[in-house]
Amino acid sequence: MLGELAVGYLFLGGTGAGAIAVASVLDLALVRAPFGTDARVSADEAPPCERVVAFALLAGFATLALGVLCLLFDLGRIDRALDLFLRPSATYLTVGSFALAALVACGAFLALVRFAYLPFAPRAAVVAVEAVAVAVGLVVVAYTGLLLQGLGAVALWRSPLIPALFALSSLSCGIAVVLAAAFFADPDGAADRVVSLLVRADVAIIVLEAVAAALFACLALASDHPGAAASAAQLVSGSGALAWWGGFVACGLAAPLAVELALAARVHVRAQERAQQPALRAALAVAAVLVLVGGLGMRGAIVDAGMHRNLELEEPSAQALRLE
């Protein structure tokens, strides 16, 4: 049985991993903040783009840590988590657990070096950790969907579109965290280069996410498996419909896409002038929040649809696994 804590982990873990990976890529490719003896004594003294990355990494680490707490509380016993590290095996769960632990360590280090003056930590060391954070972050992003897909007792969750949908949602939610950080860390809109790049990337991701969601729902509804079809009906017209259509489709896809397309279409306006318009920046911040609402709604709806269905519609082997 998957409860609210499990849904919270699926959302927070993917969002935190996406935020850390996106912020690390930004620093590696664009910002290139100085460290070591050249580091800023305070994050407030850093240029706007550096502040955005710094606050995004802090928010991403906090989100990921909260997700880990949800996972530990859901397990109920710490020894169950320790067994994954003391007795590793070649499973998605083990790989994801090691990647999650590595990402927590990387996120803590990357946040620390930006908010504490550490002259002994050179730029090369930070770059190495950021590269590792991107790699393990992408593993965690994919792992959250693979974890649900691996629970084979529910036909709806066995779809290969689940990992793709969760991964795209995690990346979009990660970008949303960075955009929200930009709203607070860059009140003057001076980091428009970073914001504009993220908006264009998020437009592409949301479009892919919408395609994956439509394929997932349509294929499940048309499935010959009675359990998958019944769960899909529960998703689109049953108890999960409000979270799916209102939370995910409307708040997480349609509204943010409309806002971001409107901003991306204003190519005739100078980038710096566009970023400094308070109404546009506020609309983008609201869109970022809606993306997060949609990410949570999507995971909650899919989990709910899989949990509330008739057991007799599932395969006998799946029933046995479920009852055990």
N, C-alpha and C positions, 0 to 999 in steps of 0.2 A: 504494500500500500504506500502510495506517495502522497504526502501531506503538504501543508503550506511551506514547511521548512525545505523540503526537497525542491519545490517550485522556486522558492527564494534562492536556493543555491544555483539552480539551472540558470536563473536570470542574472543574479549578482556575479556568479563566477564567470559567465560569458561576457557580461558587460565590463567587469574589471579587467579581464584579460584583453578584450578588445581595446579598451582605453590605453592600457600600458603599451600594447603593441603599436597602436596608432601614434601615440606621443613619442615613442622611441624612434619610429620611422621618421617622424618630422624632425627630430633632433639630428638623426644621422644624415638625412638628405638635405635639409634646409637650414635649420637653426644653428647647429654646431656650437653649442654653448661652451665657454671656456671653463676649465677646471684646474685643479692643482693650485699652484701659487697664483695663477691668473684668474681664479674663480671669484665670483662676486661675493662680497662679505655678506650681503643680504639679498634675498630674492626681490625685494622692493627696488633695488638699484639696477636690476637687470633690464635690458630692452624688452619691449612688449612681447615679441615672439618667444623669448626665453621664459618670461613669466607665464605665458599661456601653457607652454610645455611643462613647466614646473608644477603649476597648479593642476594640470591634467594628470600628471603622474601621481601626485598626492591623492587626488580624487579616485583615480583608478586603483591605487593600492588600498585605499580605505574600502572601496566597493568590493574588491577581491577578498580582503580580510573578513568583511562582514559575510560574504558568501561562504567562506571556509567555516566560520562559526555556525552558520545555518546547517552546513553539512555535518559538523561534529555533533551538534545538538540533535540532529535527525538520527544519527547513528546511535546516540544514547550512551555508548561506551567507548572511551578513548582507545581501549585495547583493540577494538575492531579496526580503527584507523592505523594503529601501529603495526598490525599484522600485514598490512599491504606493503610496508617497507621492510619488515623483518623477514617475511616469507613471500618475496615477489614471484610473480608468475607472468607468463606471456599473455596478458589480457588487456583489453581497453582500460579496464578499471585501474590496473597497476600502472600502465603507462601514463594515464591521465593523472593519477595521484602523484607520481614523481614530477610530472610537468607542473602540476599545481603548486607543489612545494617549492620547486625551483623558481617559479614565477613570483611567489610571495617573497622569497629572498631577494630576487632581482628588483622587484617593485619597492621593497623597503630600502634597498641601497640607493636606487635612483632618486627616490624622494628625499632621502637623507642628504645626499651630496648637493642637492639644490637648496635646501633650507638650513644647512649647517656648513660653516666654512671648514673644509677638510683639505688643507694644502697637500697632504700626502696622497691624495687620490687624483692621479693625473688624468688628462683627457683620454688617453689611450685605454686606461682601465675602464672608464665610464663607457666608452665606445664598445668595448668587448662585452660589458654587461648588457648594454642596450641591444646588441646583436643577439645575445642569448635570450633576452627578454622577448624579442620579436619571434624567435623560433619557438620557444616554449609557450608563448602567448597564443600563437596560431594553433599549437597542439591542444591547448585548453579550450580554445574557441571551437575546434572541431569535436573535442572530447565530450562536451556537454550534450551534443546531439547524439553522438555514438553511444553514450551511456544510456539514454532513453531507448534508442533503437535496439540495444542489446538485451533489453527486458522482453524477451520473446513471447511472454505469455499474452501479450496484447497485439492483435494483428495490425491495428492502426499504427502502432509505433514501429513496426518492422519495415516501414517504407524507407528506401534509400534517400528520399527527399527530406526526411527528418533532420539528418546531420547537415544537409545543405541549407535548409531553412534556418536552423539554429545558428549555423556559422555566419550566414549573411546577417541575421538579426544581431548577433553579438558584435560584428564589425560596425554595423549601423549604430548600435547603442554606444559602442566605444567612441565613435566619431561624435555622437551627441554629447558625451561627457566632455570631450575636448572643446566642443563649441560652447557648452555651458561654462566651462572654465574660462574661455575667451571673453565671455560676456562680463564676468566679474574681475578677471585679472587684467583686462585691457579695456577700461571704460571709454577711452578715447577712440577706439577703433583703429589703432595704429598697426595692428597685426593682421591687416586685411589680406595680405598675401597668403598667410596660412589659412585664414577663414575661407577665402574664396576657393582654395584648393580642396579643402574638406567638403565644402558644399557640393562641388562638382562630383567628387568621389561618392558622396552619400546619395546623390541623385541616381548614379549608376547602380549602387548597391540596393537601393530601395526598389528600383525597377526589377532587378533580378530577384529580389525577395518576393515581390508581388507575383512574379511568374512562378516561382517555386511554390508559393502558398496556393495559387490557383491550381497548379498541377497536382499538388498533394491532396487538396480537397476533392477535386474532380475524379482523380484516379481511385481514391478511397470510396467515394460514393458509388462509382461504377464497378467496384471490385466484386468478383465472384465469391469472395470470402464473406460470409454473413456477419462475422464479428467486426471486420473492417468497415463494412457498409453501415452497420448499426452504429458504430462509434462515430463515423463521419456524419451521419444524420444527427447524432447528439451534438456534434460540434457546430454544425451550420444552422440547426433549427431547434436544438434542445437547450439544456441548461448552460451549455458553453457558448451559445449564439451571441449573447450580449458581449462577452469578453472577446469573442472572435471578430464579430462585425463592428462593434462599437469601439472596443479597446484596441484591437490589432489593425483591422482594415481601415477604419476611419481615423483613429488617432495616430496609429503607428505608421501608416502608409500614405493615405490620401492627403491628409492635412500637411504633414512635413514635406511631401513631394511637391505640393502646390506652392508652398512658401519658398522652397529651395529653387524650384524652376523659375519662379518670379524673380528671385534675386539673380540667378544665373543669366536670365534673359536681359538684364539691364546692362548689356555690354557697352552701350553708348554713354553710360555714366562712368566717370573716372573711378577707379577702384577705391581710392582713398576717400573721395567724397561719398561714395555709397556706404562705406563702412561707418562713416561718422554720422549717418542719419539715425537718430535714436529710435524712431519707429521701426525701421528695418532691422536694426540690431535686436530690438525687443521681440519682434516677430520671429527672428531666427532662434532666439533663446527659448521662446514658447514652443517652436517646432522641435527643438532638441528635447524638451521635457516630454512632448507628445510621443517622440520616438521611444523614449524609455517606458512610457505608459503602454505603448503598443507591444514592446518586447516582453513585458511582464504579462500582458493580456494574452498574447499568443501562446506562451508557455503554459499559463494556467488553463487556457481553453483546451489545449491538446492533451494535457495531463488529465483534466476532468473528463474529457470525452473518452479517454481510454479506460479510466477507472470505473465509470458508470455505464456498464453495458451488461447484457445478459451473458453469464458464463457459458450457458449451453450453446451459444453461437460460436464459441471458440473451439479450437481443436481439442480432442481429448487429452493429448499430451500437454497442451497449454493449461487445461483445467487442472491437471494434476500438479503441474508446477505452481500454479496459482494457489492451490489449496495447501501445498506444503509450506 
